[in-house]
Each structure stands twice: as C-alpha cells, then as structure tokens.
Amino acid sequence: LYFAFFVTMLGVLQDTAAQSPLIRRSGEVILSQPPGRRYSVLTLGGMQMGVLLNLGALSLLGTMIAQGVAESRARTEARIADIRLRRMTLAMLRGFCTVPLWSPTSISMPIVLMALPGLSWLDLAPYGIGVAAALLMLGWFVDRQSYQRPQALAENVPWVRPLLPMLALIAAIPAIGLVVSAVMDLRMITAILISIPAVIWRSVQHHGAGRSRPVSAAAHSLVTETLPKLPNFRSEVVIFAASGAVAIILLPLIDIAALGQIITALGFGEGVVMVIGFLWIFLMAFVGIGPIVTVSLLMGVLPNLPGFDFVPVHLALMALTSWTLSVGISPLSAAVRITGRAIGEEPATLGLRWNRVYIVTASALVIAVLLLSDLV
C-alpha cells in the first residue's frame, strides 16, 4: 500500500511538472548548449528532470534530442549527426539513472530505507550523492575518451542562470519534507509524499499566466485535470505494489539461518556477499526481473543473515548502485526502452552497444570497492 501511495503521489508531481513552462524552458536551455559543454549539461539536466518527471524526463528530453538532431542533419554529415544523437542520448540517460542513488522521490529509497530502519535519508544522501557524482565523472571521462573533443565555440550560451529556478524547486522538495517530518514526527520520505507542493507550484504557474485567484485555479486543475489522469498510472501502481507483496510472500520461504550457515561454510565475508548481491540484482534485470523485486528480496535477507555484520550504508549503496547500473544497460528496463522509443533506436543497441563500456567499467569499479571493504 505504501508503494502504491508513493507512485500515486509521484503521478501528481509528474503531471504538474509536465505542464510547467519552467520545465519546457529548462529543456530548451539544456539542448541549446555548444558541443564542448553539451554532454555535462545534458547529464545534469537528465538527473534534475528525472527528480520531477521520473520516466517522463526521458520521453521529453529524448524527443527533443531526436528532433534537434533531425533538424541539423541537412547541415551536417550523417556520421556527425549519428554521433551527436548517441552522445546526447547517453548523457541524458546516464544522468537520469543516477537518480535512484540519492533522490527522495525515487522508489528505490523507500524500498531500501524500510529494510534498514536505523538508516534515514539524511544519513544516506551524502554517500549517494558522492557515488552519483563519481559515476557522472566516469561517464564524462568515457565520453571524452570515445570521441575527439570538439573545438570551443566563441558563442557564450548561458546555462547556469536559466536553470537556477529548477534547481531551487528540486532543493525545495527535501527541504519541505524535512520541516514536515520534524513537525509531524514522520519519516522524511513519508513527509515528502504528503507535502508534495503541487498546489503551490500550480499556483505559481497560474499566476505567471495572468490568471486571477491562482490558488483556487490550481486546486481546481488538480481536481479536474490531474485526478482523472491517475488511472493512467494503474500499471505502475500494480507493479510497485505487487513487487512489495512478492517480497513479503517470498521472504518467509527463505531459510535465512541455513543460508547464513552455507555462506559462512564457504568462507565468504561481507564484501563477497555484497558482490554476489550486486551481480544478482544486475543480472536479473536482463531476464525481466527488475530491481524493484530483487532489491526488495535482497534487502529483506542480507540484514538478517546470522554471523554477518553489514554496515547499513554499505548495504544500501550496493543495492542502489546495482539498481542504477542495471537500468542503464538492460534492454528490458523501462529507462532504456522509453529512451530508445523516443530517439528511434532499438533498446538493445542503446543499452548493450552504446552504453556497454561505461556500465561494465563502473560495475568493475564497484565490485573492486566492495571486495576491498572486507580488508578495511
């Protein structure tokens, strides 16, 4: 029920964001950057819009990228246009896929935090942001090594100032949640869900459009426009709720004590067990079992394994990092499929060919860090 409520409230936020002129202007600013800066700005833009629009960010930015490249094909070589499409798409996708590592509006957070009651979003966020930054830097490095750096252009296209309102909006979501959680004594994720500032945001939209009584207009649009759209999220609601139910049903069938004895007999330490968990989440995504199910199951088992003393932050980062990397390469993941549809490419081409070097390199680094944790 909690997961179903989570998706429903995100649907309200996503519908509000989809109608925002701010989001449209921000997308245009992101795509208008010169080549030397385009990758970095698109990566950050994909991440920022993913917080507000969820998977809708991929459809919006992906369509804008495809249209922009199509319009420039008459003025550039076909090879250059294809490279531009590939680089811009990967920048957006890599940025978007880091959202589960740190965003309080990602479904990954309640799944992980509910399994680790001693861990809060405020405890986990600095580490998640650090890992996300490292992955973004790795993506930038792989891009630079894969393609010749373009010559710097003389034109000075602004990008920081036009994006400041969207950055302020993203920062406002956890800030409001922090205040509400302190006042009402709730977990921060729950506080964010019940305080998503959809009415305030819509009021600002209506005020900017010159409407009288913007607050009343915002409330009316939520009732007459957004609520009738919520049945469109029924598939997501069922998937998320069923994933939580699957974990609840299957966990009692797993003999955690016997599993702990087997792992102990094999001589595995915490680091090796986390590597196995990382690979299990990652590989299951290739057969259509998404991280929602695998992370729910794994986080129900590992913290309770007898004889093991996992650091909660390490467990959370292992699960979230595997989630992030698996959805960026599996042809069956929603992120890859939606992006591929938006730009007119096959999901297998996008995930397995275009993004393979980055994902494999990142996965190898994560596995090495997990193994080193046994030595620390």
C-alpha positions in Angstrom: 0.0 0.0 0.0 2.9 2.3 0.8 4.5 1.8 -2.6 1.1 2.3 -4.3 0.7 5.6 -2.5 4.2 6.6 -3.4 3.5 6.1 -7.1 0.2 7.9 -6.9 1.8 11.0 -5.3 4.6 11.0 -7.8 1.9 10.9 -10.5 0.6 14.2 -9.1 4.1 15.7 -9.1 4.8 14.5 -12.6 1.6 15.8 -14.1 2.2 19.2 -12.5 5.8 19.3 -13.9 4.6 18.2 -17.3 2.5 21.4 -17.6 5.2 23.7 -16.3 6.7 26.3 -18.6 9.8 26.2 -16.4 10.4 22.6 -17.3 10.0 23.3 -21.0 12.3 26.3 -20.9 14.9 24.3 -18.9 14.8 21.6 -21.5 15.4 24.1 -24.3 18.4 25.6 -22.4 19.9 22.2 -21.8 19.7 21.3 -25.5 21.0 24.6 -26.8 24.5 24.3 -25.3 27.6 24.3 -27.5 29.3 20.9 -28.1 32.1 21.3 -25.5 29.5 21.8 -22.8 26.6 19.8 -24.1 27.4 16.5 -22.5 27.9 17.8 -19.0 24.7 20.0 -19.1 22.6 17.2 -20.5 23.8 14.8 -17.8 22.9 17.2 -15.1 19.6 18.1 -16.9 18.6 14.4 -17.2 19.3 14.0 -13.5 17.4 17.1 -12.4 14.4 16.5 -14.6 14.3 12.9 -13.5 13.6 14.0 -10.0 10.5 15.9 -11.1 9.3 14.0 -14.1 10.5 10.5 -13.4 10.5 8.4 -16.6 8.7 11.3 -18.3 12.0 13.2 -18.4 13.4 10.5 -20.8 10.5 10.9 -23.1 10.5 14.7 -23.0 14.3 15.2 -23.4 14.7 12.2 -25.8 12.1 13.5 -28.1 13.7 17.0 -28.1 17.1 15.5 -28.8 15.8 13.4 -31.7 14.0 16.5 -33.2 17.1 18.7 -32.8 19.4 16.2 -34.4 16.9 15.6 -37.3 16.7 19.3 -38.0 20.5 19.6 -38.1 21.1 16.6 -40.5 20.7 18.8 -43.6 23.6 20.9 -42.4 25.9 18.2 -41.1 27.3 14.9 -42.2 25.2 11.8 -41.4 28.1 10.4 -39.3 28.4 13.6 -37.3 24.6 13.6 -36.7 24.6 10.0 -35.6 27.5 10.7 -33.1 25.7 13.7 -31.8 22.5 11.7 -31.2 24.5 9.0 -29.5 26.4 11.3 -27.2 23.4 13.4 -26.2 21.2 10.4 -25.5 23.9 8.7 -23.4 24.5 11.9 -21.4 20.8 12.2 -20.6 20.4 8.5 -19.8 23.4 8.3 -17.5 22.3 11.4 -15.6 18.8 10.1 -15.2 20.0 6.7 -14.0 21.8 8.2 -11.0 18.5 9.5 -9.5 17.9 6.2 -7.5 21.2 6.8 -5.6 20.1 10.0 -3.9 16.6 11.3 -4.7 13.9 11.1 -2.1 11.3 10.9 -4.9 12.8 7.7 -6.3 11.0 4.4 -5.5 14.4 2.9 -4.6 14.6 5.0 -1.4 11.6 3.6 0.5 12.5 0.1 -0.5 16.0 0.4 0.9 15.2 2.5 3.9 12.2 0.4 5.0 14.6 -2.6 5.2 17.2 -0.6 7.2 15.1 1.1 9.9 18.2 2.6 11.6 19.1 4.4 8.4 17.5 7.7 7.3 17.6 9.6 4.0 19.7 12.3 5.6 22.2 9.6 6.6 22.3 8.0 3.2 22.0 11.1 0.9 25.6 12.4 1.2 27.1 9.0 0.3 24.5 8.5 -2.5 25.3 11.9 -3.9 29.0 11.1 -3.8 28.6 7.9 -5.7 26.3 9.6 -8.2 29.0 12.3 -8.7 31.7 9.7 -9.3 29.5 7.9 -11.8 28.8 11.1 -13.7 32.5 11.9 -13.8 33.2 8.4 -15.1 30.6 8.9 -17.8 32.2 12.2 -18.8 35.6 10.5 -19.0 34.3 7.7 -21.1 32.7 10.1 -23.4 35.9 12.2 -23.7 37.9 9.1 -24.5 35.4 7.8 -27.0 35.2 10.9 -29.2 37.5 13.7 -30.2 36.9 16.8 -28.2 35.2 19.5 -30.3 36.7 22.9 -30.8 35.5 25.5 -28.4 32.9 27.8 -29.8 33.1 31.6 -29.5 29.5 31.9 -28.6 28.6 32.2 -24.9 25.3 30.4 -24.3 24.1 30.8 -20.7 23.1 27.8 -18.8 23.5 28.2 -15.1 21.2 31.2 -14.5 18.2 29.8 -16.5 18.4 26.5 -14.6 18.5 28.1 -11.1 14.7 28.1 -10.7 14.6 24.4 -11.4 17.5 23.7 -9.0 15.6 25.7 -6.4 12.5 23.7 -7.0 14.4 20.4 -6.6 16.0 21.6 -3.4 12.6 22.7 -2.0 11.2 19.1 -2.1 13.5 17.6 0.5 13.6 20.9 2.4 9.8 20.9 2.8 9.9 17.2 3.7 12.5 17.9 6.4 10.3 20.5 8.0 7.1 18.4 7.8 8.9 15.4 9.2 10.2 17.4 12.2 6.8 18.9 12.9 4.7 15.7 12.5 7.3 13.2 13.7 7.3 11.3 10.4 9.9 9.6 8.3 11.3 12.0 5.8 10.2 10.0 2.7 6.6 9.9 4.1 6.7 13.6 4.9 7.7 14.4 1.3 4.9 12.3 -0.1 2.2 14.1 1.9 3.7 17.5 1.3 4.5 17.4 -2.4 4.0 21.1 -3.3 1.8 20.5 -6.3 -0.8 23.2 -5.4 1.9 25.8 -4.7 3.7 25.0 -7.9 0.5 25.2 -9.9 -0.5 28.4 -8.2 2.8 29.9 -9.4 2.1 28.6 -12.9 -1.4 30.2 -13.0 -0.1 33.4 -11.5 2.6 33.6 -14.2 -0.1 33.0 -16.8 -2.0 36.0 -15.5 -5.0 34.1 -14.0 -7.0 35.7 -11.2 -7.2 33.7 -8.0 -4.3 31.4 -8.9 -4.6 29.2 -5.7 -8.2 28.4 -6.5 -7.3 27.8 -10.1 -4.5 25.4 -9.0 -6.8 23.5 -6.7 -9.5 23.3 -9.4 -7.0 22.0 -12.0 -5.7 19.3 -9.6 -9.3 18.1 -9.1 -10.5 18.3 -12.7 -7.3 17.6 -14.6 -4.8 15.6 -12.5 -7.1 13.3 -10.6 -8.8 12.0 -13.7 -5.3 11.1 -15.1 -4.3 9.0 -12.1 -5.9 5.8 -13.6 -3.2 6.1 -16.3 -0.7 5.1 -13.6 -2.5 1.9 -12.8 0.2 -0.3 -14.3 2.9 1.4 -12.3 0.8 1.2 -9.1 0.2 -2.6 -9.6 3.8 -3.3 -10.5 5.2 -1.4 -7.4 2.6 -2.8 -5.0 2.9 -6.3 -6.4 6.7 -6.1 -6.0 6.4 -5.3 -2.4 3.9 -8.1 -2.0 6.2 -10.6 -3.7 8.9 -9.7 -1.2 6.5 -10.2 1.7 5.3 -13.5 0.3 8.7 -15.0 -0.6 10.8 -13.8 2.3 9.2 -16.3 4.8 10.0 -19.1 2.4 13.8 -18.4 2.6 15.6 -20.2 5.4 17.9 -17.3 6.3 19.6 -19.2 9.1 20.5 -22.1 6.8 21.6 -19.7 4.1 23.9 -17.9 6.6 25.4 -21.2 7.6 26.1 -22.1 4.0 27.7 -18.7 3.3 29.8 -19.0 6.4 31.0 -22.5 5.5 32.1 -21.2 2.1 34.3 -18.6 3.9 32.7 -15.6 2.3 33.0 -12.3 4.0 30.6 -9.3 3.9 32.3 -7.9 0.8 32.0 -11.1 -1.2 28.3 -11.5 -0.2 27.6 -7.9 -1.3 29.3 -8.6 -4.6 27.1 -11.6 -5.1 24.1 -9.4 -4.3 25.2 -6.7 -6.7 25.6 -9.2 -9.5 22.2 -10.9 -8.7 20.4 -7.6 -9.0 22.3 -6.6 -12.1 21.9 -9.9 -14.0 18.2 -10.4 -13.1 17.4 -7.2 -14.9 18.4 -8.9 -18.2 15.7 -11.6 -17.8 13.0 -9.0 -17.0 13.1 -9.2 -13.2 13.6 -5.5 -12.2 15.4 -4.1 -9.3 12.1 -3.4 -7.5 11.7 -7.1 -6.9 15.3 -8.1 -6.5 16.3 -5.3 -4.2 13.2 -5.9 -2.1 14.1 -9.5 -1.6 17.8 -8.9 -1.1 17.3 -6.2 1.5 14.9 -8.5 3.3 17.6 -11.2 3.5 21.1 -9.7 3.9 20.5 -7.5 7.0 19.2 -10.6 8.8 21.9 -13.1 7.9 23.3 -14.7 11.1 27.0 -14.3 11.6 27.3 -11.2 9.4 27.5 -7.6 10.5 26.9 -5.5 7.4 27.3 -1.7 7.6 23.8 -0.4 6.7 25.2 2.4 4.4 27.3 -0.2 2.6 24.3 -2.4 2.0 22.2 0.5 0.8 24.8 1.8 -1.6 25.4 -1.7 -3.0 21.7 -2.1 -3.8 21.2 1.4 -5.1 24.4 1.3 -7.3 23.4 -2.1 -8.8 19.9 -0.6 -9.4 21.4 2.4 -11.2 23.7 0.5 -13.4 21.3 -2.3 -14.4 18.6 0.0 -15.6 21.1 1.8 -17.8 22.1 -1.3 -19.8 19.3 -3.9 -19.8 17.2 -3.8 -23.0 14.2 -4.8 -20.8 14.5 -1.9 -18.4 11.9 0.9 -18.7 14.5 3.6 -18.9 16.3 2.1 -21.9 13.1 1.2 -23.7 11.5 4.6 -23.2 14.7 6.4 -24.3 15.1 4.1 -27.3 11.5 4.7 -28.4 12.0 8.5 -28.1 15.0 8.6 -30.3 14.0 5.8 -32.7 16.7 3.2 -31.7 16.4 -0.4 -30.6 16.8 -0.8 -26.8 19.5 -3.5 -27.3 21.5 -1.0 -29.4 21.2 1.7 -26.9 21.9 -0.3 -23.8 24.2 -3.1 -24.9 26.2 -1.4 -27.6 26.2 2.3 -26.8 26.3 2.2 -23.0 28.3 -1.0 -22.6 31.8 0.4 -21.9 30.6 2.8 -19.3 28.4 0.3 -17.4 30.9 -2.5 -17.5 33.7 -0.1 -16.3 31.5 1.3 -13.5 30.4 -2.2 -12.4 34.0 -3.4 -12.2 35.0 -0.5 -10.1 32.0 -1.1 -7.7 32.9 -4.8 -7.4 36.5 -3.8 -6.6 35.4 -1.4 -3.9 33.0 -4.0 -2.4 35.8 -6.5 -2.2 38.1 -4.0 -0.6 35.6 -3.4 2.1 36.5 -6.8 3.6 40.0 -5.6 4.1 39.1 -2.3 5.8 
